[in-house]
């Protein structure tokens, strides 16, 4: 069984499909639909089911089955980092899927492209077995709509779906070349996943400094302006790949912090120690680039 790290948050697409659509062809407009409508409806339903199985099977295949089923750049970014996390998790995880019902609800217009909504009732359970720690389970509700876009006749891709009442798309921020190079060390913040209860920054580090580097974990911090002249500081949890980066190597990893409710004055600081002495600190002001995702609806009392 392949390894998997974190779960993900999935929900109905918020009003705008801000990510560019992906697929083998330009999405087809509704007025272009011809031929066997029943085949198209069955294909959309089957794609939704295949996506749910691929999500549950991600521990086995490093999320490879998800990649051809997504329609947007944001979802492609999520699939990529899910695969990275698979390799980072120190232990194993198995996923099992329960589908109670899948029903085609109707067509939707997606910025001129033909979309369809499929209502799902189900859940996925992940059984985690961390190395050297007690196993645990996590069950995620998949109740809610799945939204898909038509990219070719009887060929659909997922735009968004629900998980625990939260939206995957609205919880993802992909940054455009948010990067710095200091003393031969390059660091890029690729994206931010706001999946309750944490904020996860996905980063790429390339070391061309001529020496090894090690992250200064206690000083990795997310800080927020707390008032005139003051800031609050929150420490982060790092994936193992970021701990040490040999010279000439590039690594990918994630840094997770407790979720935040505000972004004004937000800064992310990531320091590295250089072998032989010295230190480089990457400081990214994020307040203008991050909008906190809507909170998940509270669950009804049992």
C-alpha positions as CSV (number, residue, x, y, z in Angstrom):
1,X,0.0,0.0,0.0
2,X,1.4,3.3,-1.0
3,X,1.7,6.1,1.5
4,X,-0.6,9.1,1.9
5,X,-0.6,12.1,4.1
6,X,-3.4,14.6,4.5
7,X,-7.0,14.5,3.7
8,X,-8.6,17.2,1.5
9,X,-11.6,19.5,1.6
10,X,-14.2,19.2,-1.2
11,X,-17.4,21.2,-1.9
12,X,-19.8,22.7,-4.5
13,X,-18.1,25.2,-6.8
14,X,-18.6,28.7,-5.6
15,X,-20.3,31.0,-8.1
16,X,-17.2,31.7,-10.1
17,X,-15.0,29.0,-11.8
18,X,-11.9,31.1,-11.4
19,X,-9.4,28.4,-12.4
20,X,-8.9,27.9,-16.1
21,X,-10.5,24.8,-17.5
22,X,-8.3,21.9,-18.6
23,X,-8.9,18.9,-20.9
24,X,-8.2,17.4,-24.3
25,X,-10.4,19.9,-26.0
26,X,-12.1,23.3,-25.5
27,X,-15.2,22.7,-23.3
28,X,-18.3,22.4,-25.4
29,X,-21.1,24.9,-25.1
30,X,-24.6,23.6,-24.3
31,X,-26.0,24.6,-27.7
32,X,-23.4,22.3,-29.3
33,X,-24.7,19.2,-27.6
34,X,-25.9,16.7,-30.2
35,X,-26.3,13.0,-30.5
36,X,-27.0,10.6,-27.6
37,X,-27.8,12.8,-24.6
38,X,-28.3,9.6,-22.5
39,X,-24.7,8.6,-23.1
40,X,-23.5,12.0,-22.0
41,X,-25.5,11.8,-18.8
42,X,-24.3,8.3,-18.0
43,X,-20.7,9.4,-18.8
44,X,-20.9,12.3,-16.4
45,X,-22.3,10.1,-13.6
46,X,-19.6,7.5,-14.2
47,X,-16.9,10.2,-14.1
48,X,-18.2,11.4,-10.7
49,X,-18.1,7.8,-9.4
50,X,-14.6,7.3,-10.8
51,X,-13.4,10.4,-9.1
52,X,-14.7,9.2,-5.7
53,X,-13.0,5.9,-6.1
54,X,-9.7,7.6,-7.2
55,X,-9.9,9.7,-4.0
56,X,-10.3,6.7,-1.8
57,X,-7.6,4.8,-3.8
58,X,-5.0,7.6,-3.6
59,X,-3.1,5.7,-0.8
60,X,-2.5,2.9,-3.4
61,X,-1.5,4.9,-6.4
62,X,-0.1,8.3,-5.2
63,X,-3.2,9.9,-6.5
64,X,-2.3,9.1,-10.1
65,X,-5.9,8.2,-11.0
66,X,-7.1,11.6,-10.0
67,X,-5.0,13.5,-12.5
68,X,-6.9,12.8,-15.7
69,X,-10.2,13.4,-14.0
70,X,-9.8,17.1,-13.0
71,X,-10.8,20.1,-15.1
72,X,-9.0,23.1,-13.5
73,X,-5.5,24.2,-12.7
74,X,-6.4,24.5,-9.0
75,X,-7.5,20.9,-8.9
76,X,-4.3,19.8,-10.8
77,X,-2.2,21.6,-8.2
78,X,-4.1,19.8,-5.4
79,X,-3.5,16.4,-7.1
80,X,0.2,17.2,-7.5
81,X,0.6,18.1,-3.8
82,X,-1.4,15.1,-2.7
83,X,1.1,12.9,-4.5
84,X,4.0,14.8,-2.8
85,X,2.3,14.2,0.6
86,X,1.9,10.5,-0.3
87,X,5.7,10.2,-0.4
88,X,6.2,12.3,2.7
89,X,3.9,10.4,5.1
90,X,5.9,8.1,7.5
91,X,3.6,5.1,7.5
92,X,0.7,3.7,5.5
93,X,-2.9,4.6,4.9
94,X,-5.8,2.7,3.3
95,X,-8.9,4.3,1.9
96,X,-12.4,2.7,1.7
97,X,-15.4,4.3,-0.1
98,X,-19.1,4.1,0.7
99,X,-21.4,5.4,-2.0
100,X,-25.1,5.5,-0.9
101,X,-26.5,7.3,-4.0
102,X,-25.4,9.1,-7.1
103,X,-28.0,11.1,-9.1
104,X,-27.6,13.5,-12.1
105,X,-29.3,16.8,-11.0
106,X,-29.1,18.8,-14.2
107,X,-27.0,20.9,-16.5
108,X,-25.2,24.1,-15.5
109,X,-23.6,26.9,-17.4
110,X,-19.9,27.3,-16.6
111,X,-18.8,30.6,-18.2
112,X,-20.2,29.5,-21.5
113,X,-19.1,25.8,-21.2
114,X,-21.5,23.0,-20.6
115,X,-21.5,21.8,-17.0
116,X,-23.5,19.2,-15.1
117,X,-24.3,18.7,-11.4
118,X,-24.3,15.2,-9.9
119,X,-25.6,14.8,-6.4
120,X,-23.7,12.3,-4.2
121,X,-24.4,10.8,-0.8
122,X,-21.4,8.9,0.6
123,X,-18.2,8.9,2.6
124,X,-14.6,7.8,2.5
125,X,-12.7,6.4,5.4
126,X,-8.9,6.5,5.7
127,X,-7.2,4.1,8.1
128,X,-3.8,5.6,9.1
129,X,-0.9,3.6,10.5
130,X,1.9,6.0,11.3
131,X,5.3,4.5,11.9
132,X,6.0,4.3,15.6
133,X,2.6,5.6,16.6
134,X,-0.9,4.4,17.2
135,X,-3.2,3.9,14.2
136,X,-6.2,6.1,13.8
137,X,-9.2,6.6,11.4
138,X,-10.7,9.6,9.7
139,X,-14.0,9.6,7.9
140,X,-14.9,12.3,5.5
141,X,-18.4,13.1,4.4
142,X,-18.8,13.3,0.6
143,X,-22.5,14.4,0.8
144,X,-23.2,17.1,-1.7
145,X,-23.0,18.1,-5.4
146,X,-20.2,17.3,-7.8
147,X,-19.8,19.7,-10.6
148,X,-18.3,18.6,-13.9
149,X,-17.5,20.2,-17.3
150,X,-17.9,18.6,-20.7
151,X,-14.7,18.6,-22.7
152,X,-15.7,16.3,-25.5
153,X,-18.7,14.1,-26.4
154,X,-19.4,11.8,-23.4
155,X,-16.2,13.1,-21.8
156,X,-16.4,15.0,-18.5
157,X,-13.9,16.4,-15.9
158,X,-14.5,17.3,-12.3
159,X,-14.6,21.0,-11.4
160,X,-15.4,20.7,-7.7
161,X,-17.2,18.6,-5.1
162,X,-18.0,18.6,-1.4
163,X,-16.1,17.1,1.5
164,X,-17.3,17.8,5.1
165,X,-19.2,20.9,3.8
166,X,-16.1,22.7,2.6
167,X,-15.1,23.7,-0.9
168,X,-11.8,22.4,-2.3
169,X,-11.7,25.1,-5.0
170,X,-12.5,28.0,-2.6
171,X,-9.8,26.7,-0.2
172,X,-7.0,26.7,-2.8
173,X,-4.8,29.7,-3.6
174,X,-2.2,29.2,-6.3
175,X,0.5,31.9,-6.3
176,X,2.1,33.3,-9.4
177,X,5.8,33.1,-9.1
178,X,5.9,33.9,-5.4
179,X,9.7,33.2,-5.1
180,X,12.9,34.5,-3.7
181,X,16.6,33.6,-4.2
182,X,19.1,34.4,-1.4
183,X,22.8,33.3,-1.5
184,X,22.1,30.6,-4.0
185,X,19.0,29.2,-2.2
186,X,15.8,29.4,-4.2
187,X,12.4,29.1,-2.4
188,X,9.0,29.3,-4.1
189,X,5.6,29.3,-2.4
190,X,3.5,27.3,-4.9
191,X,0.1,27.3,-3.2
192,X,-1.9,27.6,0.0
193,X,-4.5,25.0,1.0
194,X,-7.0,26.3,3.5
195,X,-8.6,23.0,4.6
196,X,-9.9,23.2,8.1
197,X,-8.4,22.9,10.7
198,X,-5.1,24.0,9.1
199,X,-3.4,26.3,6.5
200,X,-0.9,24.3,4.4
201,X,1.7,26.2,2.4
202,X,3.3,24.0,-0.4
203,X,6.9,25.0,-1.2
204,X,9.7,24.2,-3.6
205,X,13.3,24.6,-2.4
206,X,16.4,24.5,-4.7
207,X,19.8,24.6,-3.2
208,X,22.6,26.1,-5.4
209,X,24.6,27.6,-2.5
210,X,27.6,25.3,-2.7
211,X,26.9,23.7,0.7
212,X,24.1,21.8,2.4
213,X,21.3,23.7,4.1
214,X,19.0,22.7,7.0
215,X,15.7,24.4,7.8
216,X,15.7,26.2,11.2
217,X,12.4,24.6,12.2
218,X,11.8,26.4,15.5
219,X,11.9,29.8,13.7
220,X,9.6,28.9,10.8
221,X,6.6,31.1,11.5
222,X,3.4,32.6,10.3
223,X,3.0,36.1,11.8
224,X,0.0,38.4,11.7
225,X,-0.3,42.1,12.6
226,X,-2.0,42.3,16.0
227,X,-2.1,46.1,16.4
228,X,0.2,49.1,16.3
229,X,3.8,47.8,16.4
230,X,2.7,44.3,17.5
231,X,2.5,40.9,15.8
232,X,1.2,37.5,16.8
233,X,3.4,34.5,15.9
234,X,2.4,30.9,15.1
235,X,4.8,28.0,14.6
236,X,4.4,25.5,11.8
237,X,4.7,21.7,11.3
238,X,7.0,20.7,8.4
239,X,7.2,17.6,6.1
240,X,10.5,15.7,6.4
241,X,11.7,16.6,3.0
242,X,12.3,20.2,4.0
243,X,14.6,19.4,7.0
244,X,17.8,19.2,5.0
245,X,18.6,20.0,1.3
246,X,22.0,18.9,0.0
247,X,23.8,21.2,-2.4
248,X,22.5,20.8,-6.0
249,X,19.2,19.3,-4.9
250,X,15.6,20.4,-5.2
251,X,12.8,19.3,-2.8
252,X,9.1,19.8,-2.4
253,X,7.3,19.9,0.9
254,X,4.6,21.5,3.0
255,X,4.4,23.6,6.1
256,X,1.1,23.6,8.1
257,X,-0.2,26.1,10.6
258,X,-3.4,26.4,12.5
259,X,-6.1,28.0,10.3
260,X,-6.4,31.8,10.5
261,X,-9.5,34.0,10.3
262,X,-7.7,37.1,9.0
263,X,-4.9,37.8,6.5
264,X,-4.2,41.6,6.9
265,X,-0.5,41.9,7.7
266,X,0.2,38.2,7.2
267,X,3.8,37.2,6.7
268,X,5.5,33.8,6.3
269,X,9.1,33.4,7.5
270,X,11.2,30.4,6.5
271,X,14.9,30.4,7.7
272,X,17.6,28.0,6.7
273,X,21.0,27.4,8.3
274,X,24.0,27.0,5.9
275,X,26.5,24.3,6.5
276,X,29.7,25.9,7.9
277,X,27.8,28.8,9.4
278,X,25.4,31.5,8.3
279,X,21.7,31.7,7.8
280,X,19.3,32.8,5.1
281,X,15.7,33.9,5.9
282,X,12.9,34.0,3.4
283,X,10.2,36.5,4.3
284,X,6.9,36.6,2.3
285,X,4.3,39.3,2.9
286,X,1.0,37.5,2.0
287,X,-1.7,39.9,3.3
288,X,-2.6,41.2,-0.2
289,X,-2.5,37.7,-1.8
290,X,-4.5,35.6,0.7
291,X,-8.3,35.7,1.4
292,X,-9.4,33.4,4.3
293,X,-11.7,30.7,2.9
294,X,-15.3,30.6,4.1
295,X,-15.7,28.6,7.3
296,X,-17.3,25.1,7.0
297,X,-20.9,24.9,8.2
298,X,-21.2,23.6,11.7
299,X,-22.4,20.0,11.9
300,X,-25.7,19.4,13.6
301,X,-25.7,18.1,17.1
302,X,-26.0,14.3,17.3
